Amino acid sequence: MRNYPAILFLDQSGELGGAELCLADLAEFCRDSSAVLLFQDGPFAGLLRAKKVPVIIATLPQVAVRVNKSARVSAYLRAIPGIGLLIYRAMRSAKDFELLYANTAKALVVAAVLAFLLRKKFCFHLHDIVNSDHFSAINRRLIVTLANRAHAVVANSQATAEAYRKNGGKVHLVTVIPNGFDVARFQPGFESPSPEPLNRVPKGDFPVVGLFGRISRWKGQHVLIKALAELPGVHGLIVGEALFTDEDRIYSDELRKLAVDLGVADRIHFTGFRRDIVPLLLSVDLVVHCSTAPEPFGRVIVEAMLAGRPVIAAKAGGAIEIVKDNQTGLLVEPCNSDALATAIQKLLENRELAAQLGRAAKRDAEERFSLDRILRQWNACIREVTHLKGPCV
């Protein structure tokens, strides 16, 4: 007897972000009877294929691709023909599945229409905090309206669920399930199947602070650069790339200029995108999280904890559900480079405290965020939606 239904997952992105890494784990778990429909090819499709997950590409026309989180009504009106074409292309694939599962906001629009036309059930995985920091008014209204028609909404944190509720989301639809992680990847001696060279990693008798995540203004890489300007001799490792928008790429250039202007360019090291960040996590003395707006979840925080690194995180959103202040890490006010510098100095000067926090963080993360545990929670949610009988694996 199958332990999960035939699911068609939908995602707009060809790139590898946190939402896509989460989906890759879910799709691999039920790959024998499921598939992932993507709106564009790219590295994400490559990862899914490597995991032997069936991939369907239904390309989204460019005019619809340009609809982003800050889009206004006019952008949606221009995109309607393109979205309609995508829905037409996707219908042939979607009819063969029991459940449609939208993993992003654009995918939600397509899944909701497909579910209506084909009389299918659909779920929505909410990876974003739906507020004015991240979405325009029309986007917020559209997301909540369509999500309220779903049979279940999976939120990645209480912060994400609460923002959905405040915008009119139906509370009874929501199940909070955090991201899961393969704990084995963070154990001593684990060898990556495709190791990447550790070039651009600073080596020397100096402390290194790591910041991991895509380069985007709200991720706050500039906060770390300003903090390190107050800490002579401390180096920063910024791991990530500007993946999604022109604004992100402009910000990336601004970061390099800021480092030059503050006289710390020789101490700020940009690695670009890395698929496997574990070796880099293990190479730094501590990890910081600097998001200037509330983080929906915070994958890199959990990954740093699993690697046993002491963590300093911005005190907002999902981060405060992950880090227990002064027990498994330190929390500082968002956007406050002075407070971040003080916290970094505290841990670098008290190595015993840093090691204690790192050990406690690792134990806590292994208990709460192991992939096996999270997949059981997710499977139970999906089985309830589809009324699937039998034991839950």
C-alpha positions in Angstrom: 0.0 0.0 0.0 1.4 3.4 -0.9 2.2 5.8 1.9 1.7 9.0 -0.2 -0.4 10.1 -3.1 0.7 10.8 -6.6 1.8 14.5 -6.3 2.7 17.0 -8.9 4.9 19.6 -7.3 5.0 23.0 -9.0 7.8 25.6 -8.7 8.7 28.7 -10.7 12.4 28.7 -10.3 15.3 27.1 -12.2 17.7 28.4 -9.5 18.5 26.9 -6.1 17.0 28.8 -3.2 15.9 27.7 0.2 12.3 26.9 -1.0 13.8 24.7 -3.8 16.1 22.8 -1.5 13.2 22.1 0.8 11.1 20.9 -2.2 14.0 18.7 -3.4 13.8 16.7 -0.2 10.0 16.3 -0.3 10.0 15.3 -4.0 12.8 12.7 -3.5 10.8 11.2 -0.6 7.9 10.4 -2.8 9.6 10.3 -6.2 8.2 6.8 -7.2 4.8 8.2 -8.0 5.4 12.0 -8.2 7.0 14.6 -10.3 8.1 18.3 -10.3 6.8 20.7 -12.9 9.2 23.7 -13.3 8.6 27.0 -15.1 12.2 27.1 -16.3 15.2 24.8 -16.6 18.4 25.3 -14.6 20.4 24.1 -11.6 17.3 23.2 -9.6 16.2 20.8 -12.4 19.7 19.3 -12.4 19.5 18.7 -8.7 16.2 17.0 -9.0 17.4 14.8 -11.9 20.4 13.8 -9.8 18.0 12.6 -7.1 16.1 10.7 -9.8 13.0 12.8 -9.4 10.9 13.1 -12.6 11.0 16.7 -14.0 8.6 18.4 -16.3 9.5 21.7 -17.9 6.6 24.0 -18.9 8.3 27.3 -19.8 6.8 30.4 -18.5 6.7 33.2 -21.1 9.2 36.1 -20.4 6.5 38.7 -19.8 5.1 36.6 -17.0 8.6 35.8 -15.6 9.0 39.6 -15.0 6.1 39.6 -12.5 7.9 39.8 -9.2 7.0 40.3 -5.5 6.7 44.1 -5.9 4.5 43.8 -9.1 1.5 46.0 -9.5 -1.8 45.3 -11.2 -0.6 46.4 -14.6 2.2 43.7 -14.5 -0.4 41.0 -13.9 -2.6 42.2 -16.7 0.3 42.0 -19.1 1.2 38.6 -17.8 -2.3 37.0 -18.2 -1.8 35.6 -21.7 1.6 34.0 -20.7 0.2 32.5 -17.5 -2.7 31.2 -19.5 -0.4 29.5 -22.0 1.6 27.9 -19.2 -1.6 26.6 -17.6 -2.6 25.1 -21.0 0.8 23.4 -21.3 0.6 22.1 -17.7 -2.9 20.6 -17.9 -1.8 17.5 -19.8 0.7 16.6 -17.1 -1.5 17.7 -14.1 -4.4 15.5 -15.0 -2.5 12.3 -14.1 -1.8 13.3 -10.5 -4.0 13.1 -7.4 -2.6 16.2 -5.7 -1.1 19.5 -6.9 1.5 21.0 -4.6 2.5 24.7 -5.2 5.9 25.6 -3.7 6.1 29.3 -4.7 3.7 32.2 -5.1 3.7 32.0 -9.0 3.2 28.3 -8.7 0.2 28.9 -6.5 -1.5 30.9 -9.2 -1.0 28.1 -11.7 -1.9 25.3 -9.2 -5.1 27.0 -8.1 -6.3 27.4 -11.6 -5.3 23.8 -12.6 -7.0 22.4 -9.5 -10.2 24.3 -10.4 -10.2 23.2 -14.0 -9.3 19.6 -13.3 -11.2 19.2 -10.0 -8.1 18.3 -8.1 -7.0 18.9 -4.5 -4.1 21.3 -4.1 -1.7 22.4 -1.3 0.5 25.4 -0.9 3.9 25.5 0.8 4.3 29.0 2.2 8.0 29.8 2.4 7.6 33.6 2.7 6.4 36.1 5.3 3.5 37.8 3.5 3.9 41.4 4.5 4.8 44.8 2.9 8.5 44.1 3.4 8.4 41.4 0.8 5.2 41.8 -1.3 3.2 44.5 -3.0 -0.5 44.9 -1.9 -1.8 43.1 -5.0 0.6 40.2 -4.4 -0.4 39.9 -0.8 -4.1 39.8 -1.6 -3.6 37.3 -4.5 -1.5 34.9 -2.4 -3.9 34.9 0.6 -7.0 34.6 -1.6 -5.7 31.7 -3.6 -4.1 30.0 -0.5 -7.5 30.1 1.3 -8.8 27.9 -1.5 -6.2 25.2 -0.9 -6.8 22.1 1.1 -3.8 22.7 3.3 -1.2 25.4 3.7 2.2 24.3 5.0 4.1 27.1 6.7 7.8 26.9 7.4 7.6 28.7 10.7 5.2 30.2 13.2 6.2 33.7 12.0 5.2 32.8 8.4 1.9 31.3 9.6 1.1 34.4 11.7 1.8 36.8 8.8 -0.5 34.8 6.6 -3.2 34.9 9.3 -2.8 38.7 9.7 -3.5 39.2 6.0 -6.7 37.2 6.2 -5.4 33.6 5.9 -7.6 30.8 7.2 -5.9 29.5 10.3 -7.5 26.0 10.2 -5.7 25.4 6.9 -2.2 25.9 8.3 0.2 23.3 9.5 3.7 24.6 10.6 6.4 22.3 9.4 10.0 23.6 9.4 12.6 22.6 6.9 14.4 19.3 7.4 18.1 18.5 7.0 20.2 15.4 6.4 22.0 15.3 9.6 24.6 12.9 8.3 26.0 15.6 6.0 27.3 17.5 9.0 29.0 14.5 10.7 32.8 14.2 10.9 34.2 12.2 8.0 31.2 12.7 5.7 32.4 13.0 2.1 30.4 15.1 -0.4 29.6 13.1 -3.6 30.7 16.2 -5.6 33.3 18.2 -3.6 34.0 21.7 -4.6 37.4 23.4 -4.2 37.8 25.7 -1.2 39.2 28.5 -3.3 38.6 32.1 -2.1 38.6 30.8 1.5 40.9 33.0 3.6 43.7 31.1 5.4 45.9 32.6 8.1 46.2 33.3 11.8 43.0 35.4 12.0 39.4 34.8 12.9 36.8 34.4 10.1 33.1 35.2 10.4 30.8 33.6 7.8 27.6 34.8 6.3 25.7 32.4 4.0 22.8 33.0 1.7 21.9 34.7 -1.6 23.0 38.2 -2.0 20.0 40.5 -1.6 19.5 43.8 0.2 17.2 42.4 2.9 19.7 39.6 3.6 21.9 42.3 5.1 25.4 41.5 4.0 26.1 45.2 4.4 25.4 44.9 8.1 28.3 42.4 8.4 30.7 44.6 6.4 29.9 47.6 8.6 30.4 45.4 11.8 33.8 44.2 10.6 34.9 47.7 10.0 34.8 48.0 13.8 36.8 44.8 14.3 40.4 45.1 13.0 41.9 41.8 12.0 38.6 39.9 11.7 37.8 38.6 8.2 34.4 38.0 6.7 33.4 35.2 4.3 30.3 36.0 2.3 29.0 32.9 0.6 26.2 33.3 -2.0 25.3 35.1 -5.2 22.8 37.6 -6.6 20.5 35.1 -8.3 17.1 36.5 -9.0 16.8 40.2 -9.8 18.6 43.1 -11.2 18.2 44.9 -7.9 20.1 42.0 -6.2 23.0 42.4 -8.7 23.1 46.1 -8.1 23.3 45.5 -4.4 26.1 43.0 -4.9 28.2 45.7 -6.6 27.3 48.1 -3.8 28.7 45.6 -1.2 32.1 45.6 -2.9 32.2 49.4 -3.1 31.1 49.6 0.6 34.0 47.3 1.6 36.4 49.5 -0.3 35.0 52.7 1.2 35.3 51.3 4.8 38.8 50.1 4.2 38.0 46.4 4.7 38.1 45.1 1.1 41.1 43.0 1.9 39.2 41.3 4.8 35.9 40.6 2.9 36.0 37.5 0.8 33.2 36.7 -1.7 32.9 33.1 -2.7 29.9 33.2 -5.1 27.3 30.5 -5.1 28.2 27.2 -3.5 26.0 24.1 -3.7 27.6 22.4 -0.7 28.3 24.9 2.0 29.2 22.4 4.8 33.0 22.6 4.2 32.8 26.4 4.3 30.7 26.3 7.5 33.4 24.1 9.1 36.1 26.5 8.0 34.8 29.6 9.8 35.0 30.5 13.5 31.3 31.6 13.8 28.3 32.3 11.5 26.2 35.4 11.5 22.7 35.9 10.1 22.0 39.6 9.3 18.6 39.8 7.6 17.1 43.3 7.9 13.5 42.1 7.6 12.0 39.1 9.4 13.3 35.8 8.1 10.6 33.3 7.2 12.7 30.4 8.4 16.5 30.5 8.2 18.0 27.4 6.6 21.6 28.6 7.0 21.0 29.2 10.7 20.1 25.5 11.2 22.9 24.4 8.9 25.4 26.3 11.0 24.0 24.8 14.2 24.3 21.3 12.7 27.9 22.0 11.8 28.5 23.0 15.5 29.3 26.6 14.7 28.3 29.3 17.2 25.6 31.5 15.6 24.6 35.1 15.9 21.2 35.8 14.4 18.9 38.8 13.8 16.2 38.8 16.4 13.1 38.6 14.2 10.9 36.2 12.3 11.7 32.5 12.1 15.2 33.0 13.5 13.9 33.4 17.1 12.1 30.1 16.7 15.4 28.4 15.8 18.0 30.1 18.1 17.5 30.1 21.9 19.3 33.3 23.0 22.4 32.6 25.2 21.7 28.9 25.0 22.2 27.8 21.4 23.4 31.1 20.0 23.1 34.9 20.4 20.3 37.2 19.1 20.9 40.8 18.1 18.6 43.5 16.9 18.3 43.6 13.1 20.2 46.3 11.1 22.4 47.1 14.1 26.0 46.7 13.0 27.3 48.0 16.4 25.4 45.3 18.3 26.6 42.6 15.8 30.2 43.8 16.2 29.8 43.5 20.0 28.4 40.0 19.8 31.1 38.9 17.4 33.8 40.3 19.7 32.2 38.6 22.7 32.4 35.1 21.1 35.9 35.6 19.6 37.2 36.7 23.0 35.5 33.9 24.9 36.2 30.7 22.9 34.9 28.5 25.7 31.5 30.2 25.5 31.5 30.0 21.7 32.3 26.2 21.8 29.6 25.7 24.4 27.0 27.4 22.3 28.1 25.5 19.2 27.8 22.1 21.0 24.3 23.0 22.4 23.2 24.2 19.0 24.2 21.0 17.3 22.3 18.8 19.8 19.2 21.0 19.5 19.2 21.2 15.7 19.7 17.4 15.3 16.7 16.8 17.6 14.3 19.3 16.1 15.3 19.5 12.4 16.4 16.1 11.2 15.0 15.3 7.8 13.5 12.0 8.9 11.5 13.8 11.6 10.3 16.5 9.3 9.3 14.1 6.5 7.1 12.2 9.0 5.3 15.4 9.9 4.9 16.4 6.2 3.7 12.9 5.2 1.1 12.9 8.0 -0.2 16.3 6.7 -0.5 15.1 3.1 -2.1 11.9 4.1 -4.7 13.8 6.0 -5.5 16.0 3.0 -5.9 13.0 0.7 -7.5 10.7 3.3 -4.9 8.0 2.5 -5.1 5.0 4.8 -2.4 2.8 6.2 0.7 3.4 8.4 2.5 6.7 8.1 6.2 6.2 7.3 
